Amino acid sequence: MTTVTVIIPAYNEEAVLGDTLEALVGQTVPAEEIIVVDDGSSDRTPEIAARYMVTVLRPGRNLGSKAKAQNFALEHCKTDLVLPVDADTILDTNYIEEIKKPFDDPNVVIAAGCVQTRYAKRPTERGRQIEYLFGFHWFRPIQNNANSPMVCSGCCSAFRRSTVVLMGGFPERTIVEDMDFTWTQQIAGRKAVYVGKVTSWAADPDNVKDLRKQTWRWMAGFMQNVRLHWWNLIKHKPMLATWVGLSLLDMIIAPFWWLAPFFLVFVFNKTPGSTFVWYGGAELAMTVPPLIYAAIRRKVPVWQVLINVPFVYLNKAVNNYYAWKALIVELILVPLGLSEGLTTYVKGGRNEATEQAKPATVIPINRGRRVATEVAAHPVRVASISVAASIAFFIGMSLPTVLAWNQATPAKQPTAAAPSASAPGQTKVVRGGQQAARVTLPQLAVPGTTPPGVQPTSPRPVVAPAQLPARGVPTSSVPFHPRPTQSASSAPVTSLPEPTPTDTGTPSPTPTDTETAEAPPLG
């Protein structure tokens, strides 16, 4: 039967160590031994550890890093596996039981479960919740199926003790020993495994200052491992090298992705509206489906996850800044001898001092087991903050649209009216090139009215047509009289003389009374 020893490095962890130990002693398959390394604490950390009847080791001085504290305890371990656990991390009650199973394969040397946020109250914690849910339910399963996980998280990874001893202990040459060990063993042909069935709940930074410290350590450690292992990865573990290369590419192009709306509007002349729809739709399409699946898988309310999405962009901004800084420092300045890189271990965990006066409200998860997933004591306040953050997020996404709107959308100019539709006397705008001239259209005469500037005259008399010609008389012999324009009711009627014979030589017959008639009044 596989045996395991838990190692807990602790430095001033009195506020959280008790919960961690309670979760360990309540495991369905308990560990054979629990060792707490009190790394020079000045608070009550050793007293709290002693209450749980665990082994407490105290070096003569502060060792300065997690890897060194674990190596100090490694000499006292005799079991098949060692399971380092952070002092502020809570394990599922069946974590040890499940994490042992992959080691039935003798080629497996490291395994770790899913990591989720222990608290989800403050902006940095909400952003980290989205990062964990997305990463451990999208990237990590894909990597595991390809037999090449990028890292087994150090807060809850189980190691085969014999392999660690043969390696000379946990690696101290980089600032992140978990990634260094994972890459080294996979390059050597051994296996690392992700166990998604079980979860550990980690306390993450609750303010930007601590988030910066932790992110700087993670990014610097990642670049240190790239500098150390890149050639061996390409030669011996090309699939893992692919994941590392994609991560580097993502870090490099992330700022350009954020600036994509500006390029689309100002360089490629796309409309701001279509740019906003395309950019926002792409972000949501790539983010939301994995998050919904992850929320259901971990039994976290979907609505709570969705309203925390805007907070992830705060974490992404910090991540990208320190990714570029680490790339420059660790991959350029250190090889040139212009910098030593990051050598000091800074934990950057949650500041528990601010929580002493306000106990956390916790949700029972995992078959009634109390885990410290904190929710707000005032749901209305949390909902208001989340809504405000969501609004700020969408305003931020639409900022390029707002800034570019006036330049991308030309001002509306008056349109020249068609000549047939222009009213008489109105001014018509005629455009030619960049100049415009105003032309006044002439006012047309309307029947029954007098154009402006023209003296009125007496109405012309209405002339009645002559007697109709007799049958047989050519129509060309009938004189033509144009129709008057004035109204017949306003002018006298005058009879015209009878027509004279034509030049054909044939006299025109005199019409009879029945063939003669006066023309009726016009109108």
C-alpha positions as CSV (number, residue, x, y, z in Angstrom):
1,M,0.0,0.0,0.0
2,T,1.3,3.5,-0.9
3,T,2.2,5.6,2.0
4,V,2.5,9.4,2.2
5,T,3.9,12.1,4.4
6,V,2.5,15.6,4.3
7,I,5.0,18.5,4.6
8,I,3.7,22.0,5.5
9,P,6.2,24.9,5.3
10,A,4.9,27.6,7.6
11,Y,6.1,31.1,8.3
12,N,3.8,33.2,10.5
13,E,0.7,31.2,9.5
14,E,-1.2,31.2,12.8
15,A,-4.3,32.6,11.1
16,V,-4.7,29.8,8.6
17,L,-2.7,26.8,9.7
18,G,-5.5,25.4,11.9
19,D,-7.9,25.0,9.0
20,T,-5.3,23.3,6.9
21,L,-4.5,20.8,9.6
22,E,-8.2,20.1,10.3
23,A,-8.6,19.2,6.6
24,L,-5.6,16.9,6.7
25,V,-6.6,15.0,9.9
26,G,-10.2,14.5,8.4
27,Q,-9.1,12.7,5.3
28,T,-10.8,9.6,4.2
29,V,-7.4,8.0,3.9
30,P,-5.2,9.9,6.4
31,A,-1.5,10.4,5.8
32,E,1.0,8.3,7.8
33,E,2.7,11.5,9.0
34,I,2.2,15.3,9.0
35,I,5.3,17.5,9.4
36,V,5.0,21.2,10.0
37,V,8.3,23.1,9.2
38,D,8.2,26.3,11.4
39,D,10.5,28.4,9.3
40,G,11.4,31.0,11.9
41,S,7.9,32.2,12.7
42,S,7.4,35.0,15.2
43,D,3.8,34.3,16.0
44,R,1.9,31.3,17.4
45,T,2.4,29.0,14.4
46,P,4.3,26.2,16.4
47,E,1.7,26.3,19.2
48,I,-1.2,25.8,16.8
49,A,0.6,23.0,15.1
50,A,1.3,21.2,18.4
51,R,-2.4,21.0,19.2
52,Y,-3.0,18.6,16.3
53,M,-0.3,16.1,17.5
54,V,1.8,16.6,14.3
55,T,5.6,16.7,14.0
56,V,6.9,20.2,14.3
57,L,10.4,20.9,12.9
58,R,12.2,24.2,13.5
59,P,15.4,25.1,11.7
60,G,17.9,27.3,13.5
61,R,17.2,30.2,11.2
62,N,14.8,31.2,8.5
63,L,15.6,29.2,5.4
64,G,14.2,31.8,3.0
65,S,12.3,29.6,0.5
66,K,9.6,26.9,0.3
67,A,12.0,24.5,-1.5
68,K,14.6,24.8,1.3
69,A,12.0,24.2,4.0
70,Q,10.7,21.1,2.2
71,N,14.3,19.8,1.8
72,F,14.8,20.3,5.5
73,A,11.8,18.0,6.2
74,L,12.7,15.5,3.4
75,E,15.4,14.0,5.6
76,H,12.8,13.0,8.1
77,C,10.4,11.3,5.6
78,K,10.3,7.5,5.2
79,T,7.2,7.0,3.1
80,D,6.7,6.3,-0.6
81,L,5.3,9.7,-1.3
82,V,5.7,13.2,0.0
83,L,2.9,15.7,-0.3
84,P,3.9,19.4,0.3
85,V,0.9,21.5,1.2
86,D,0.8,25.3,1.6
87,A,-0.2,26.4,5.1
88,D,-3.2,28.3,3.7
89,T,-4.5,25.5,1.5
90,I,-7.5,23.3,2.2
91,L,-7.7,19.8,0.7
92,D,-10.8,17.9,-0.3
93,T,-11.6,15.1,2.3
94,N,-10.7,12.5,-0.3
95,Y,-7.7,14.2,-1.8
96,I,-5.0,11.9,-0.4
97,E,-7.1,8.8,-1.4
98,E,-7.3,10.0,-5.0
99,I,-3.8,11.4,-5.4
100,K,-2.3,8.1,-4.5
101,K,-3.9,6.2,-7.4
102,P,-1.7,7.5,-10.3
103,F,1.4,6.2,-8.5
104,D,0.4,2.7,-9.2
105,D,2.2,3.4,-12.5
106,P,5.9,3.2,-11.5
107,N,6.7,5.8,-14.2
108,V,4.6,8.5,-12.5
109,V,6.7,10.7,-10.3
110,I,4.4,13.7,-9.6
111,A,0.7,14.2,-9.5
112,A,-1.6,17.1,-8.5
113,G,-5.3,17.9,-8.3
114,C,-7.3,20.9,-9.3
115,V,-6.7,24.2,-7.6
116,Q,-9.5,26.7,-6.8
117,T,-9.7,30.0,-4.9
118,R,-10.4,29.6,-1.2
119,Y,-11.9,33.1,-1.1
120,A,-13.9,35.0,-3.7
121,K,-14.6,38.3,-2.2
122,R,-12.2,41.0,-3.3
123,P,-11.4,42.0,-6.9
124,T,-8.0,40.2,-7.1
125,E,-9.6,37.0,-5.7
126,R,-12.5,37.2,-8.1
127,G,-10.2,37.5,-11.0
128,R,-8.1,34.6,-9.8
129,Q,-11.2,32.5,-9.5
130,I,-11.8,33.0,-13.2
131,E,-8.2,32.2,-14.0
132,Y,-8.3,29.0,-12.1
133,L,-11.7,27.8,-13.4
134,F,-10.6,28.5,-17.0
135,G,-7.1,27.1,-16.7
136,F,-7.9,23.9,-14.7
137,H,-10.9,23.0,-16.9
138,W,-9.5,23.9,-20.3
139,F,-5.7,24.0,-20.6
140,R,-4.8,21.5,-17.9
141,P,-7.0,18.6,-19.2
142,I,-5.8,19.1,-22.8
143,Q,-2.2,19.0,-21.6
144,N,-2.8,16.0,-19.4
145,N,-4.4,14.1,-22.3
146,A,-1.3,14.9,-24.4
147,N,0.8,13.4,-21.5
148,S,2.6,16.8,-21.0
149,P,1.2,18.9,-18.1
150,M,3.1,22.2,-17.9
151,V,3.1,22.2,-14.1
152,C,1.9,20.3,-11.1
153,S,0.9,23.0,-8.6
154,G,3.3,23.2,-5.7
155,C,0.5,23.9,-3.2
156,C,-0.9,20.3,-3.4
157,S,1.5,18.1,-5.5
158,A,2.5,14.6,-4.4
159,F,6.0,13.5,-5.3
160,R,7.6,10.1,-5.4
161,R,10.1,10.4,-2.6
162,S,12.8,8.2,-4.1
163,T,12.9,10.3,-7.3
164,V,13.2,13.5,-5.3
165,V,16.0,12.1,-3.2
166,L,17.9,10.9,-6.4
167,M,17.5,14.4,-7.8
168,G,19.2,15.8,-4.7
169,G,16.0,17.2,-3.2
170,F,13.5,19.7,-4.4
171,P,15.2,22.0,-6.9
172,E,16.5,25.3,-5.5
173,R,18.1,26.6,-8.7
174,T,14.9,28.4,-9.7
175,I,12.3,30.3,-7.7
176,V,9.5,27.8,-8.6
177,E,10.5,24.3,-7.6
178,D,7.3,22.7,-8.8
179,M,7.7,23.7,-12.4
180,D,11.4,22.9,-12.4
181,F,10.7,19.3,-11.1
182,T,7.8,18.8,-13.5
183,W,9.9,19.8,-16.6
184,T,13.0,17.9,-15.5
185,Q,11.2,14.6,-14.9
186,Q,9.3,14.8,-18.2
187,I,12.5,15.5,-20.1
188,A,13.9,12.4,-18.4
189,G,11.0,10.3,-19.8
190,R,8.9,10.1,-16.6
191,K,5.3,11.1,-16.2
192,A,3.4,13.9,-14.5
193,V,-0.4,13.5,-14.0
194,Y,-3.2,15.9,-13.4
195,V,-6.0,14.5,-11.2
196,G,-9.1,16.5,-11.9
197,K,-11.4,14.6,-9.5
198,V,-10.1,16.3,-6.4
199,T,-9.6,20.0,-5.5
200,S,-7.4,22.0,-3.2
201,W,-8.7,25.4,-2.1
202,A,-5.9,28.0,-2.0
203,A,-5.9,31.4,-0.4
204,D,-4.8,33.9,-3.1
205,P,-3.7,37.6,-2.8
206,D,-6.5,39.9,-1.7
207,N,-4.9,43.1,-2.8
208,V,-2.9,44.3,-5.8
209,K,0.4,44.7,-3.8
210,D,0.4,41.0,-2.9
211,L,-0.8,40.0,-6.3
212,R,2.1,41.8,-7.9
213,K,4.6,40.0,-5.6
214,Q,3.1,36.6,-6.4
215,T,2.8,37.2,-10.1
216,W,6.4,38.5,-10.3
217,R,7.6,35.3,-8.7
218,W,5.5,33.1,-10.9
219,M,6.5,34.8,-14.1
220,A,10.2,35.1,-13.2
221,G,10.2,31.4,-12.3
222,F,8.6,30.5,-15.6
223,M,11.2,32.4,-17.6
224,Q,14.0,30.9,-15.4
225,N,12.8,27.4,-16.4
226,V,12.6,28.4,-20.1
227,R,16.2,29.6,-20.0
228,L,17.3,26.4,-18.2
229,H,15.3,23.8,-20.1
230,W,14.4,25.1,-23.5
231,W,16.8,23.0,-25.6
232,N,16.2,19.8,-23.8
233,L,12.4,20.4,-24.1
234,I,12.7,20.7,-27.9
235,K,14.9,17.5,-28.1
236,H,13.2,15.2,-25.6
237,K,9.7,16.5,-24.9
238,P,8.5,18.4,-28.0
239,M,4.8,18.4,-26.9
240,L,5.7,20.1,-23.6
241,A,7.9,22.5,-25.6
242,T,4.8,23.3,-27.7
243,W,2.8,24.3,-24.7
244,V,5.7,26.4,-23.4
245,G,6.0,28.1,-26.8
246,L,2.3,28.8,-27.0
247,S,2.4,30.4,-23.5
248,L,5.3,32.6,-24.5
249,L,3.5,33.6,-27.7
250,D,0.4,34.4,-25.6
251,M,2.4,36.6,-23.3
252,I,4.0,38.5,-26.2
253,I,0.9,39.1,-28.3
254,A,-1.6,39.8,-25.4
255,P,-1.0,43.6,-25.5
256,F,-1.6,43.7,-29.3
257,W,-4.8,41.7,-28.8
258,W,-6.0,44.4,-26.3
259,L,-5.1,47.1,-28.9
260,A,-6.8,45.3,-31.7
261,P,-9.9,47.6,-31.6
262,F,-7.7,50.6,-32.2
263,F,-5.9,49.0,-35.1
264,L,-9.2,47.9,-36.7
265,V,-10.7,51.4,-36.5
266,F,-7.7,53.6,-37.2
267,V,-5.6,51.4,-39.5
268,F,-8.1,49.2,-41.3
269,N,-10.9,51.7,-41.3
270,K,-13.5,49.4,-39.7
271,T,-16.6,50.9,-38.3
272,P,-16.5,51.3,-34.5
273,G,-19.8,49.5,-34.1
274,S,-18.8,46.4,-36.0
275,T,-15.4,46.4,-34.2
276,F,-17.0,46.4,-30.8
277,V,-19.4,43.6,-31.7
278,W,-16.5,41.5,-33.2
279,Y,-14.1,42.1,-30.3
280,G,-16.6,41.6,-27.5
281,G,-18.2,38.6,-29.1
282,A,-14.8,37.0,-29.6
283,E,-13.9,37.5,-25.9
284,L,-17.1,36.1,-24.7
285,A,-17.1,33.2,-27.1
286,M,-13.6,32.1,-25.9
287,T,-14.3,32.6,-22.2
288,V,-17.8,31.9,-21.2
289,P,-18.4,28.3,-22.4
290,P,-15.4,26.8,-20.5
291,L,-16.4,28.8,-17.4
292,I,-19.9,27.5,-17.4
293,Y,-18.7,24.0,-17.6
294,A,-16.1,24.6,-14.9
295,A,-18.7,26.2,-12.6
296,I,-21.0,23.2,-13.0
297,R,-18.2,20.7,-12.5
298,R,-17.0,22.4,-9.2
299,K,-20.6,23.2,-8.0
300,V,-20.0,26.9,-8.0
301,P,-23.1,29.1,-8.9
302,V,-22.9,30.0,-12.5
303,W,-24.2,33.5,-12.0
304,Q,-21.4,34.1,-9.4
305,V,-18.8,33.0,-11.9
306,L,-20.2,35.2,-14.8
307,I,-20.4,38.4,-12.7
308,N,-16.8,37.8,-11.7
309,V,-15.6,37.7,-15.3
310,P,-14.8,41.5,-15.5
311,F,-12.4,41.2,-12.6
312,V,-10.1,38.8,-14.5
313,Y,-8.9,41.7,-16.6
314,L,-7.2,43.3,-13.6
315,N,-5.3,40.1,-13.0
316,K,-4.5,39.8,-16.7
317,A,-3.0,43.3,-16.8
318,V,-0.8,42.5,-13.8
319,N,0.1,39.1,-15.4
320,N,1.1,40.7,-18.7
321,Y,3.2,43.5,-17.1
322,Y,5.3,41.0,-15.1
323,A,5.4,38.5,-18.0
324,W,7.2,41.2,-20.1
325,K,9.3,42.2,-17.2
326,A,10.4,38.6,-16.6
327,L,11.0,38.0,-20.3
328,I,13.4,41.0,-20.4
329,V,15.1,40.3,-17.1
330,E,15.4,36.5,-17.2
331,L,15.8,35.9,-20.9
332,I,17.9,38.9,-21.9
333,L,19.6,40.7,-19.0
334,V,20.6,37.6,-17.1
335,P,22.3,35.9,-20.0
336,L,24.1,39.1,-20.8
337,G,25.3,39.4,-17.2
338,L,23.4,42.6,-16.6
339,S,21.1,41.2,-13.9
340,E,20.9,38.4,-11.4
341,G,17.2,37.8,-11.9
342,L,14.8,37.1,-9.1
343,T,16.5,35.1,-6.3
344,T,14.4,36.0,-3.2
345,Y,11.3,34.0,-2.5
346,V,8.3,36.2,-1.8
347,K,5.1,34.3,-1.0
348,G,2.6,37.0,-1.8
349,G,-0.4,35.2,-0.2
350,R,-3.5,36.6,1.3
351,N,-3.2,39.1,4.1
352,E,-5.0,37.4,6.9
353,A,-4.4,40.2,9.4
354,T,-7.3,42.2,7.9
355,E,-9.6,39.2,8.5
356,Q,-9.2,38.8,12.2
357,A,-11.9,41.2,13.1
358,K,-14.4,39.8,10.5
359,P,-14.8,36.0,10.4
360,A,-15.4,34.6,7.0
361,T,-18.7,33.3,5.9
362,V,-18.1,29.8,4.4
363,I,-20.1,27.5,2.2
364,P,-20.1,23.8,3.0
365,I,-18.8,21.9,-0.1
366,N,-17.7,18.4,-0.8
367,R,-20.2,16.2,1.2
368,G,-20.6,18.7,4.0
369,R,-17.0,19.3,4.5
370,R,-16.4,22.9,5.5
371,V,-14.1,24.6,3.1
372,A,-13.2,28.2,3.3
373,T,-14.8,29.5,0.2
374,E,-15.8,32.9,1.4
375,V,-18.8,34.8,0.2
376,A,-19.8,38.2,1.1
377,A,-21.8,38.8,4.3
378,H,-24.0,41.2,2.4
379,P,-25.2,39.8,-1.0
380,V,-26.7,43.0,-2.1
381,R,-23.4,44.8,-1.7
382,V,-21.6,42.1,-3.6
383,A,-24.1,42.1,-6.4
384,S,-23.8,45.9,-6.7
385,I,-20.0,45.7,-6.9
386,S,-20.2,43.0,-9.5
387,V,-22.7,44.9,-11.6
388,A,-20.6,48.0,-11.4
389,A,-17.5,46.0,-12.4
390,S,-19.4,44.5,-15.3
391,I,-20.4,47.9,-16.5
392,A,-16.9,49.2,-16.2
393,F,-15.6,46.2,-18.1
394,F,-18.0,46.8,-21.0
395,I,-17.2,50.5,-21.0
396,G,-13.5,49.7,-21.1
397,M,-14.1,47.4,-24.1
398,S,-16.1,50.1,-25.9
399,L,-13.5,52.8,-25.2
400,P,-11.9,52.5,-28.6
401,T,-15.3,52.8,-30.1
402,V,-16.1,56.0,-28.2
403,L,-12.7,57.6,-29.0
404,A,-12.9,56.8,-32.7
405,W,-16.5,57.5,-33.3
406,N,-16.1,61.2,-34.4
407,Q,-13.2,60.4,-36.7
408,A,-14.6,57.2,-38.3
409,T,-18.1,58.6,-38.9
410,P,-18.1,61.7,-41.2
411,A,-20.4,64.6,-40.3
412,K,-23.7,64.7,-42.2
413,Q,-23.7,67.3,-45.0
414,P,-26.7,68.9,-46.6
415,T,-27.8,67.0,-49.6
416,A,-28.5,68.9,-52.9
417,A,-32.2,68.5,-53.8
418,A,-33.2,67.3,-57.2
419,P,-34.3,70.1,-59.6
420,S,-37.8,68.6,-59.9
421,A,-38.3,68.5,-56.2
422,S,-37.0,72.0,-55.5
423,A,-39.7,74.5,-54.6
424,P,-39.7,77.8,-56.6
425,G,-37.8,80.6,-55.0
426,Q,-35.9,78.3,-52.7
427,T,-32.1,78.3,-52.4
428,K,-30.4,75.2,-53.9
429,V,-26.9,74.0,-52.8
430,V,-24.8,73.0,-55.8
431,R,-21.5,71.2,-54.9
432,G,-18.4,71.0,-57.1
433,G,-15.2,69.6,-55.5
434,Q,-14.7,71.1,-52.1
435,Q,-16.6,74.4,-52.9
436,A,-20.3,75.0,-52.7
437,A,-22.4,77.7,-54.5
438,R,-25.9,78.8,-53.7
439,V,-28.2,79.3,-56.7
440,T,-31.7,80.8,-56.4
441,L,-34.1,78.9,-58.6
442,P,-36.5,81.0,-60.7
443,Q,-40.1,81.1,-59.6
444,L,-42.4,79.5,-62.1
445,A,-45.7,81.1,-63.0
446,V,-48.7,79.3,-61.6
447,P,-52.1,79.7,-63.3
448,G,-54.3,82.3,-61.6
449,T,-51.3,84.0,-59.9
450,T,-48.9,86.9,-60.8
451,P,-45.2,86.2,-60.6
452,P,-43.3,88.6,-58.3
453,G,-42.0,91.8,-60.0
454,V,-44.6,91.6,-62.9
455,Q,-47.4,94.2,-63.2
456,P,-50.8,92.6,-63.3
457,T,-52.8,93.1,-66.6
458,S,-56.5,93.0,-67.5
459,P,-57.7,89.5,-68.3
460,R,-57.8,88.5,-71.9
461,P,-61.2,87.8,-73.4
462,V,-62.3,84.3,-73.9
463,V,-62.9,83.6,-77.6
464,A,-65.6,81.1,-78.5
465,P,-64.7,78.7,-81.3
466,A,-66.4,79.3,-84.7
467,Q,-69.3,77.3,-86.0
468,L,-68.4,73.7,-86.6
469,P,-67.7,72.9,-90.3
470,A,-70.2,70.9,-92.2
471,R,-69.7,67.3,-93.0
472,G,-67.3,66.7,-95.9
473,V,-65.3,69.9,-95.3
474,P,-61.6,69.2,-94.8
475,T,-60.4,69.8,-91.3
476,S,-57.5,71.9,-92.6
477,S,-60.0,74.5,-93.5
478,V,-61.0,75.1,-89.9
479,P,-58.9,77.8,-88.2
480,F,-57.1,76.9,-85.0
481,H,-57.7,79.0,-81.9
482,P,-55.5,78.2,-78.8
483,R,-57.2,77.6,-75.5
484,P,-56.9,80.6,-73.2
485,T,-55.4,80.4,-69.8
486,Q,-57.8,82.7,-68.0
487,S,-61.1,81.5,-66.5
488,A,-64.0,81.9,-68.9
489,S,-66.3,83.1,-66.1
490,S,-64.3,86.2,-65.6
491,A,-64.3,87.5,-69.3
492,P,-67.0,88.4,-71.9
493,V,-67.7,86.1,-74.9
494,T,-67.3,87.5,-78.4
495,S,-68.5,85.8,-81.6
496,L,-66.1,85.7,-84.6
497,P,-67.1,86.3,-88.2
498,E,-68.0,83.4,-90.4
499,P,-65.1,81.7,-92.2
500,T,-64.5,82.6,-95.8
501,P,-64.4,80.1,-98.6
502,T,-61.1,78.3,-99.2
503,D,-58.9,78.6,-102.3
504,T,-60.1,75.2,-103.6
505,G,-62.8,76.8,-105.7
506,T,-65.6,75.0,-104.0
507,P,-67.9,77.3,-102.0
508,S,-68.5,76.5,-98.5
509,P,-72.2,75.6,-97.9
510,T,-74.1,77.5,-95.3
511,P,-74.8,75.4,-92.3
512,T,-78.3,74.8,-91.1
513,D,-79.7,75.8,-87.8
514,T,-79.3,72.3,-86.5
515,E,-75.7,72.3,-87.4
516,T,-74.9,75.6,-85.8
517,A,-74.3,75.9,-82.0
518,E,-72.5,78.2,-79.7
519,A,-69.7,76.8,-77.8
520,P,-70.5,76.4,-74.1
521,P,-68.5,78.4,-71.7
522,L,-65.1,77.0,-70.9
523,G,-64.5,75.6,-67.5
